[in-house]
Amino acid sequence: MPKGPQGQKRPADVIGAAIKIAQIATGEIEERPDGKESARQGGLIGGKARADKLTSARKKAIAKKAAKARWSK
């Protein structure tokens, strides 16, 4: 299947592609490139949920490990 300029899926036949482009231009459908934005939103939500679930001792251990890795270079 051919892809648009930002990797969007487009119909392979000429008529189907023309109809799809017309629908995008008139606002009948909204084209989103590969759902990357929704994936990003899920990651933002998941990080906060994980932080809420961790105990303070575990957070401290993770922070110490990260600081050690940063300063060991």
Stockholm file with secondary structure:
# STOCKHOLM 1.0

chainA/1-73         MPKGPQGQKRPADVIGAAIKIAQIATGEIEERPDGKESARQGGLIGGKARADKLTSARKKAIAKKAAKARWSK
#=GR chainA/1-73 SS CCBCTTSCBCCSSHHHHHHHHHHHHHTSSCCCSTTHHHHHHHHHHHHHHHHHHSCHHHHHHHHHHHHHHHHTC
#=GC SS_cons        CCBCTTSCBCCSSHHHHHHHHHHHHHTSSCCCSTTHHHHHHHHHHHHHHHHHHSCHHHHHHHHHHHHHHHHTC
//
